[in-house]
Amino acid sequence: MSQIASRIQSIKAELPAHVDLIAVSKFHPVPAILDAYDAGQRLFGENRVQELVDKAPQLPEDIKWHLIGTLQRNKVKYIVPFVHTIQSVDSPKLLDEIERQCERLGRATIDVLLQIHISGEESKHGFGIEELKDYLSSGAHKGLSHIRITGLMAMASLTEDEEQIRREFARMQALFTEIKATHFAESETFRHLSIGMSDDYPIAIEYGATYVRVGTKIFGQREY
Ligand SMILES: *Cc1c(COP(=O)(O)O)cnc(C)c1O
């Protein structure tokens, strides 16, 4: 068994049944992704459109691709035909563009997570908490017939301070619960909280993660 396959198996063995592993394959080549695929992995995450568009056609069609990195509006059209979930939706304008491209390209529905800016870091993208609440209260999302909002995504601060990470995950869990109750109480599809990466996914699971996005711990260090 390859090292990648054995890492996948040991991570999966620890995950509760309601948590899905997204294997973050950015900067790793197609053969490494195939090793993970052969170990049964089907959900993969990439953070750059160009890399995703290059790799996807070289890999099996039953892979569910998740875009997890910043998406510029002018690139939406390249991924709408095949991507499973866009986890990094950070503005109403981006939602509108995804809707428009689904209509244009004949994609019936696409799953998205709304990314929340939870850390104090300027560099991270996402809806502010009030911005998210205002947007959903406006009801604008209800007019987007090609988009299924399946949950929320966030990146915690890059820090060794576990208490800070716990505070951020706890805020996300509370926000998820509130948003679900307020805006998606009748929805079976709004059910995902995507938090947790290689260094903090066991903590994220304590705070209700349903997707964990793990790269380094599966594929090793990335060479940029
Ligand atoms: C790269 C990346 C990950 C995975 O990071 P690791 O620390 O390698 O597990 C998760 N989420 C996002 C948004 C990323 O860009």
The ligand as an ORCA input file, in Angstrom:
! r2SCAN-3c Opt
* xyz 0 1
  C      -4.442     24.186      1.654
  C      -5.774     24.279      2.298
  C      -6.194     23.307      3.229
  C      -5.342     22.133      3.669
  O      -4.249     22.546      4.424
  P      -3.308     21.495      5.179
  O      -2.755     22.258      6.323
  O      -2.252     21.082      4.195
  O      -4.141     20.346      5.586
  C      -7.474     23.428      3.754
  N      -8.287     24.441      3.405
  C      -7.919     25.396      2.523
  C      -8.872     26.483      2.198
  C      -6.650     25.347      1.946
  O      -6.291     26.293      1.070
*
